[in-house]
């Protein structure tokens, strides 16, 4: 053994006899006497080897010193930690273990604490017998006699160098990760399974003030879940990430419309709770990155608007030709119908004197039918376009941008009030653009004709019960209640016909809405002009992933 304890294995001694064998100091004997009493059996008999085994085999380095810190006793663990055996260290001062890298203030605090009969706990850099430094986690307690005077000190310490190294390595890695994340120009945030923020970077923190949201990530999560539908749940359950899902946000923060490219990656880590030690529980996390691509998208939008203007102008020209021909056919068909009625009357009367007129009318009717057939063949077909999920906020924004010159020329302001979160609808982008452009053109024409002093068109988008609604208000004369159904009939107009195609605009609008399984109506409760309410069913996304 490395201690001053004799090697008694099965002895059972009286406490007084035990004290005489343990240590050279009577005061130490008294302290150990108290220790044995607290651990002992009833009475004054305690197996001596139990005390020896406890102190010798405890995996913590224990030493007992006098008041001047001269070592009187060490246990086996002390030798294992420091390398010193009993005969090498007994009688020497504890300072033999000290290293200069420990600040003096630490030793001052140590002595100041234990001299006031209090326990000191802290860390020291010590040296082993071979001169190797190690970090000691140390507790020192004063031992007092019956009168309360300090007689000895008992110290317990353990080598935590490896533990400290591991902790510092983890802390360094954490700081490195945080530095990398904070240096990223992309907003990054880590969320737990309850959508609580675990970690974020500085760019994400800037979003709080930039977007005016207390926790921006909750807003992005709602948009992503709405945009991805069932695919979100599948991705989170299987830890399949997603990359560059573009989100458009209307009227957010100080810079208006914003675009973000969002990427997400799910990962798991082992649970650190005590109750997870044997169960192997894990925790799920989501790393979400939000890249502001507003500038790029605005540049792309400018180029796209130029293309859209060209395509829309060509389609408008086709529709104008189509409406002109249909208008001509409408006007030709009216007298032809009257001629057909006259021929039927003459045929019923069977009067021979009317045969020359009847023959002439039949000839005119045949020529009219041929003309109508020729005009019908000349009516251009509007090319069909792909039916895809459409964001009406973006589409309305494009239409107002394309109509900006006309709006400015007429001194009209657009009051744009979009819903920040708007689900997609399934439809043809070109047809929907034509629909809203026609309604805006009608509003401009109505205000010009009425001479409205307030030159304003308000456009609002909203979501109600799986339907997306667009409200388009103008400050024109409005439409009388008895005409609100007729305005959707072909060639019906609320003002004197100034052109052959007049009266077909709202017919075309109604046709497009019907093709998209939507609704269009004039709001009877709106009395400040005219309000069109157009509704489309929300596109219900279905998971295409095989489970």
C-alpha positions in Angstrom: 0.0 0.0 0.0 1.0 3.6 -0.5 -0.5 4.9 2.8 0.5 4.8 6.4 -2.4 2.4 7.1 -1.3 -1.1 8.2 -2.5 -4.0 6.1 -5.2 -5.4 8.3 -7.7 -7.3 6.3 -10.1 -8.8 8.8 -9.4 -7.0 12.0 -12.1 -5.5 14.1 -10.6 -3.1 16.6 -11.9 -0.7 19.2 -11.9 2.8 17.9 -9.3 3.9 20.4 -6.9 1.1 19.2 -7.6 2.1 15.6 -6.7 5.7 16.2 -3.4 4.7 17.6 -2.5 2.9 14.4 -3.7 5.4 11.9 -1.7 8.5 12.2 1.0 10.2 14.2 -1.2 13.1 15.2 -3.8 12.9 17.9 -5.8 15.6 16.2 -6.0 13.6 13.1 -7.1 10.6 15.2 -9.9 12.7 16.6 -11.1 13.7 13.1 -11.0 10.1 11.9 -12.8 9.1 15.0 -15.7 11.3 14.0 -15.6 9.9 10.5 -15.8 6.4 11.7 -18.6 7.2 14.1 -20.6 8.6 11.1 -20.0 5.6 9.0 -19.8 2.9 11.7 -22.1 0.4 13.1 -24.0 0.7 16.4 -21.7 0.8 19.4 -18.0 1.4 19.2 -16.9 -1.5 17.1 -16.1 -1.2 13.3 -14.2 -3.5 11.0 -10.9 -1.7 10.5 -10.3 -3.0 7.0 -13.6 -1.4 5.8 -12.2 2.1 6.5 -8.9 1.1 4.8 -10.7 -0.2 1.8 -13.0 2.8 1.4 -10.2 5.4 1.6 -7.7 3.4 -0.4 -10.0 2.3 -3.2 -12.0 5.5 -3.7 -11.1 6.7 -7.2 -10.4 10.2 -6.0 -6.9 11.4 -4.8 -7.1 12.1 -1.1 -4.5 13.7 1.1 -4.4 14.9 4.7 -2.1 17.8 5.7 -1.2 19.7 8.8 -2.1 23.4 9.2 1.0 24.3 7.1 0.0 22.0 4.2 2.6 19.4 5.0 1.4 16.0 3.7 0.6 13.5 6.4 -1.4 10.9 4.4 -2.2 10.0 0.8 -4.3 7.2 -0.7 -3.7 4.9 -3.6 -5.5 7.2 -6.1 -3.2 10.1 -5.1 -0.2 8.0 -6.3 -2.0 7.1 -9.5 -2.7 10.8 -10.3 0.6 12.4 -9.2 3.0 9.5 -9.5 4.3 10.1 -6.0 4.4 7.2 -3.5 4.0 7.6 0.2 7.7 7.5 1.0 8.4 10.2 -1.6 5.8 12.7 -0.7 4.9 12.3 3.0 6.3 15.2 5.0 6.6 17.4 1.9 4.4 20.4 1.3 1.4 20.3 -1.0 3.2 23.1 -3.0 5.4 20.4 -4.5 2.5 19.7 -6.8 1.9 23.3 -7.7 2.7 24.8 -11.2 3.5 28.5 -11.8 0.8 28.7 -14.4 -1.8 28.8 -11.7 -2.4 32.5 -10.8 -1.5 33.7 -7.3 -5.0 35.0 -6.9 -6.3 31.4 -7.0 -4.1 30.4 -4.1 -5.0 33.6 -2.2 -8.7 32.7 -2.6 -8.0 29.1 -1.5 -6.2 30.0 1.7 -8.6 32.9 2.4 -11.5 30.5 2.2 -10.2 27.5 4.2 -8.7 29.7 6.9 -12.2 30.9 7.6 -13.3 27.2 8.1 -15.1 27.0 4.8 -14.7 24.5 2.0 -12.9 25.7 -1.1 -13.7 24.2 -4.5 -11.8 25.1 -7.6 -9.2 24.2 -10.2 -5.4 24.2 -10.1 -2.7 23.4 -12.6 -0.5 20.8 -10.9 2.6 18.8 -11.9 3.1 15.1 -11.6 6.3 13.5 -10.4 7.6 13.5 -14.0 6.9 17.2 -14.4 3.8 16.7 -16.6 1.1 19.4 -16.1 -2.4 18.3 -15.4 -5.6 20.2 -14.5 -6.9 19.2 -11.0 -10.5 19.7 -9.8 -9.9 20.2 -6.1 -11.9 20.4 -2.9 -10.2 21.3 0.4 -12.0 21.1 3.8 -10.6 22.2 7.2 -10.6 19.6 10.0 -11.4 21.0 13.5 -10.9 19.8 17.0 -13.5 19.8 19.7 -12.9 23.4 20.5 -13.3 24.4 16.8 -9.7 25.0 16.0 -8.4 24.0 12.6 -5.9 21.2 13.1 -5.6 19.6 9.6 -6.8 19.9 6.0 -8.2 17.1 3.9 -8.0 17.5 0.2 -9.6 15.6 -2.6 -8.8 16.1 -6.3 -9.0 14.4 -9.6 -7.3 14.8 -12.9 -9.8 16.4 -15.4 -7.3 17.2 -18.1 -8.9 15.0 -20.7 -12.4 16.1 -19.7 -11.3 19.7 -19.9 -9.7 19.1 -23.3 -12.9 17.4 -24.6 -15.1 20.2 -23.3 -12.8 22.9 -24.8 -12.7 21.0 -28.1 -16.5 21.0 -28.1 -16.7 24.7 -27.2 -14.1 25.5 -29.9 -16.1 23.6 -32.5 -19.2 25.3 -31.4 -17.6 28.7 -31.7 -16.1 27.8 -35.0 -19.6 26.7 -36.3 -21.1 29.9 -34.9 -18.4 32.0 -36.6 -19.0 30.2 -39.9 -22.7 30.6 -39.6 -22.4 34.3 -38.6 -20.0 34.9 -41.5 -22.6 33.5 -44.0 -24.5 36.1 -46.1 -27.5 33.8 -45.8 -29.9 33.8 -42.9 -29.6 30.5 -41.1 -31.6 29.1 -38.2 -31.8 25.7 -36.4 -35.2 24.6 -35.1 -36.2 21.7 -32.9 -39.3 19.5 -33.5 -41.6 22.1 -31.8 -40.3 24.8 -34.3 -38.4 26.6 -31.5 -35.2 28.4 -32.4 -32.1 26.6 -31.1 -29.5 28.6 -33.0 -29.4 31.4 -35.5 -27.0 33.8 -37.1 -26.7 37.6 -37.3 -28.3 37.8 -40.8 -31.4 36.0 -39.4 -31.5 38.5 -36.5 -31.5 41.3 -39.0 -34.7 39.9 -40.5 -36.6 40.6 -37.3 -36.3 44.4 -37.8 -36.2 44.2 -41.6 -39.4 42.3 -42.0 -41.0 43.6 -38.8 -41.7 40.1 -37.5 -41.0 39.0 -33.9 -39.9 35.5 -35.1 -39.6 35.5 -38.9 -38.9 31.8 -39.2 -42.5 31.0 -38.2 -43.8 33.0 -41.1 -41.4 31.2 -43.5 -42.4 27.8 -42.1 -46.1 28.6 -42.8 -45.3 29.6 -46.4 -43.1 26.5 -47.0 -45.6 24.1 -45.6 -48.3 25.7 -47.7 -46.1 25.7 -50.8 -44.9 22.1 -50.4 -48.1 20.5 -49.2 -47.7 16.8 -48.4 -44.1 16.9 -49.5 -43.1 18.8 -46.4 -44.3 16.0 -44.1 -42.6 13.4 -46.2 -39.4 15.3 -46.2 -39.4 15.8 -42.5 -40.2 12.1 -41.8 -37.5 10.7 -44.1 -34.9 13.5 -43.5 -35.0 14.4 -47.2 -34.0 18.0 -47.5 -35.1 20.6 -50.1 -33.2 23.2 -52.0 -34.0 26.7 -53.3 -37.7 26.7 -52.8 -38.6 30.2 -53.9 -41.1 32.2 -51.8 -42.6 35.5 -52.7 -43.8 37.8 -49.9 -45.9 40.8 -50.5 -45.8 44.1 -48.5 -43.3 42.8 -45.9 -40.9 45.2 -44.1 -39.6 48.4 -45.5 -38.7 47.2 -49.0 -42.1 45.9 -50.3 -42.2 42.7 -52.3 -39.5 40.2 -51.3 -38.2 36.9 -52.7 -36.4 34.3 -50.7 -34.8 31.0 -51.8 -35.2 28.6 -48.9 -33.3 25.4 -48.3 -33.8 22.9 -45.5 -32.1 19.9 -44.1 -33.3 17.7 -41.3 -30.9 15.9 -39.0 -30.9 14.1 -35.6 -28.6 14.0 -32.6 -28.5 11.9 -29.5 -30.6 13.1 -26.6 -28.4 14.2 -23.7 -31.0 13.7 -20.9 -30.3 11.1 -18.2 -33.4 9.1 -19.0 -32.1 8.7 -22.6 -28.9 7.0 -21.5 -30.1 3.4 -22.1 -33.0 4.1 -24.5 -30.9 5.8 -27.1 -33.4 8.5 -27.8 -32.7 11.1 -30.4 -33.8 14.7 -31.1 -34.8 16.0 -34.6 -33.7 19.3 -35.9 -34.2 21.4 -39.0 -31.4 23.6 -40.5 -33.2 26.3 -42.5 -31.3 28.8 -44.7 -33.1 31.8 -46.2 -31.4 33.6 -49.1 -32.7 37.0 -50.1 -32.9 36.9 -53.9 -35.0 40.0 -54.3 -32.5 41.9 -56.4 -32.0 39.0 -58.8 -35.7 38.4 -59.1 -36.4 42.0 -59.8 -33.8 42.0 -62.6 -35.4 38.8 -64.0 -38.8 40.4 -63.7 -37.8 43.4 -65.8 -36.7 41.1 -68.6 -39.8 38.9 -68.2 -42.1 42.0 -68.3 -40.6 43.0 -71.7 -41.4 39.5 -73.0 -44.8 39.5 -71.4 -45.7 42.9 -73.0 -44.9 41.5 -76.4 -46.8 38.3 -75.9 -49.8 40.2 -74.3 -49.8 42.7 -77.2 -49.9 39.9 -79.7 -52.7 38.1 -77.8 -54.6 41.4 -77.5 -54.4 41.9 -81.2 -55.7 38.4 -81.8 -58.6 39.0 -79.4 -59.3 42.3 -81.0 -59.5 40.7 -84.4 -61.6 37.9 -82.9 -64.0 40.3 -81.2 -64.2 42.5 -84.4 -65.1 39.5 -86.5 -67.5 38.1 -83.9 -69.1 41.5 -83.7 -69.5 41.7 -87.5 -71.0 38.2 -87.5 -73.4 39.3 -84.8 -74.5 42.3 -86.8 -74.9 40.3 -90.0 -76.8 37.5 -88.3 -79.5 39.9 -87.0 -80.9 40.9 -90.5 -80.3 37.3 -91.8 -82.6 36.1 -89.0 -85.2 38.6 -90.0 -84.9 37.4 -93.7 -85.3 33.8 -92.6 -88.4 34.7 -90.7 -89.9 36.5 -93.8 -89.1 33.5 -95.9 -90.9 31.2 -93.5 -94.0 33.5 -93.5 -94.1 33.5 -97.3 -93.7 29.8 -97.4 -96.7 29.3 -95.1 -98.9 31.7 -97.1 -97.9 30.0 -100.5 -98.8 33.2 -102.4 -97.5 32.9 -106.0 -97.2 36.7 -106.4 -94.6 36.7 -103.7 -92.4 34.1 -105.3 -90.0 36.6 -106.9 -89.4 38.3 -103.6 -89.1 35.0 -101.8 -86.5 33.7 -104.3 -84.6 36.9 -103.8 -84.6 36.7 -100.1 -83.5 33.1 -100.2 -80.6 34.1 -102.4 -79.7 36.9 -100.0 -79.9 34.4 -97.1 -77.6 31.9 -98.8 -75.1 34.7 -99.5 -75.3 35.8 -95.9 -74.7 32.3 -94.6 -71.7 32.0 -96.9 -70.4 35.3 -95.5 -70.9 34.1 -92.0 -69.1 30.9 -92.7 -66.2 32.8 -94.3 -66.0 35.1 -91.3 -66.1 32.1 -88.9 -63.2 30.6 -90.7 -61.3 33.9 -90.3 -61.8 34.1 -86.5 -58.4 33.3 -85.0 -58.1 30.7 -82.3 -56.5 31.8 -79.0 -53.6 29.4 -78.4 -53.9 27.2 -75.4 -51.2 27.6 -72.7 -50.1 25.2 -70.0 -52.1 25.0 -66.8 -49.8 25.3 -63.8 -49.9 26.5 -60.2 -50.1 30.3 -60.3 -49.4 32.9 -57.6 -52.0 35.6 -58.2 -50.0 38.1 -56.2 -47.1 37.8 -58.7 -49.4 37.8 -61.7 -51.4 40.9 -60.6 -48.1 42.6 -59.9 -46.9 41.9 -63.4 -50.2 43.1 -64.9 -50.0 46.4 -63.0 -46.4 46.9 -64.1 -47.4 46.3 -67.7 -50.2 48.8 -67.4 -48.1 51.4 -65.6 -47.7 53.6 -68.7 -51.5 53.7 -69.3 -52.1 54.3 -65.6 -49.7 57.2 -65.4 -51.1 58.7 -68.6 -54.5 58.8 -67.0 -53.3 59.9 -63.6 -54.5 56.8 -61.8 -52.9 55.3 -58.7 -52.9 51.6 -57.8 -53.6 50.9 -54.2 -52.0 47.4 -53.9 -53.1 45.4 -50.8 -52.0 41.8 -51.2 -52.3 39.0 -48.7 -48.7 38.2 -47.5 -49.5 34.5 -47.6 -51.4 33.5 -50.7 -51.8 29.9 -51.9 -51.5 29.0 -55.5 -54.4 28.5 -57.9 -54.3 26.2 -60.9 -54.6 28.1 -64.2 -53.2 29.5 -67.4 -51.0 32.5 -66.7 -51.7 34.3 -70.0 -55.4 33.9 -69.7 -55.4 35.2 -66.2 -53.2 38.1 -67.2 -55.7 39.0 -69.9 -58.6 38.7 -67.4 -57.1 41.2 -64.9 -55.8 43.5 -67.7 -59.3 43.7 -69.1 -60.8 44.5 -65.7 -58.2 47.3 -65.1 -58.8 48.7 -68.6 -62.5 48.7 -67.9 -61.9 50.6 -64.6 -59.7 53.2 -66.4 -62.4 53.7 -69.1 -65.2 54.0 -66.6 -63.4 56.6 -64.5 -62.5 58.6 -67.6 -66.0 58.5 -68.9 -67.5 59.4 -65.5 -64.9 62.1 -64.9 -63.9 60.8 -61.5 -62.0 63.2 -59.4 -60.5 60.4 -57.2 -58.3 58.5 -59.6 -57.8 55.3 -57.7 -57.9 51.5 -58.4 -57.6 49.3 -55.3 -56.6 45.7 -55.7 -56.9 43.3 -52.8 -56.1 39.6 -52.5 -57.4 37.4 -49.7 -57.9 33.7 -48.7 -61.3 32.4 -47.5 -62.2 28.7 -47.0 -59.8 27.3 -49.6 -60.6 30.0 -52.1 -58.4 32.8 -53.3 -60.2 36.1 -53.9 -59.2 39.2 -55.8 -61.2 42.4 -55.2 -60.8 45.1 -57.8 -62.3 48.5 -56.9 -62.6 51.6 -59.0 -64.0 55.1 -58.4 -66.1 55.2 -61.5 -69.9 55.5 -61.8 -70.6 51.9 -60.8 -73.1 49.6 -62.6 -76.8 49.8 -61.8 -78.2 46.8 -60.0 -80.5 45.9 -63.0 -77.5 45.7 -65.3 -75.1 43.7 -63.2 -76.0 40.4 -64.8 -76.5 41.7 -68.3 -72.9 43.2 -68.5 -71.6 39.6 -68.9 -73.8 39.0 -72.0 -72.2 39.3 -75.5 -72.3 42.8 -77.0 -74.1 44.4 -74.0 -72.7 47.7 -72.9 -73.6 50.3 -70.4 -72.7 53.2 -72.6 -73.3 54.1 -76.3 -71.6 51.7 -78.6 -68.5 53.4 -80.0 -66.9 50.4 -81.8 -68.1 47.2 -83.3 -66.3 45.1 -80.6 -67.9 47.0 -77.7 -69.5 44.8 -75.1 -67.2 41.8 -75.4 -64.6 42.6 -72.6 -66.6 41.3 -69.7 -67.8 38.4 -71.7 -64.2 37.4 -72.3 -63.5 37.9 -68.6 -66.4 35.7 -67.6 -65.3 33.0 -70.1 -61.8 32.9 -68.6 -63.1 32.7 -65.0 -65.4 29.8 -66.0 -62.5 28.0 -67.6 -60.7 28.1 -64.3 -63.8 26.9 -62.3 -64.0 30.3 -60.6 -66.6 32.9 -59.9 -66.9 36.6 -60.9 -69.5 39.0 -59.5 -70.2 42.7 -58.9 -70.3 43.5 -55.2 -73.8 44.9 -54.6 -72.6 46.2 -51.1 -69.9 48.5 -52.6 -71.3 52.0 -53.3 -68.2 54.0 -54.0 -67.9 52.9 -57.6 -67.6 49.4 -58.9 -66.1 46.4 -57.2 -65.5 43.1 -59.0 -65.0 40.0 -56.8 -63.2 37.2 -58.6 -62.6 33.9 -56.8 -60.6 30.7 -57.7 -60.3 27.4 -55.8 -57.0 26.9 -54.0 -54.7 24.4 -55.7 -54.6 21.4 -53.4 -51.1 19.9 -53.7 -50.9 16.2 -53.7 -47.8 14.2 -52.8 -46.2 12.5 -55.8 -43.7 10.6 -53.7 -44.3 6.9 -53.4 -44.4 5.9 -49.8 
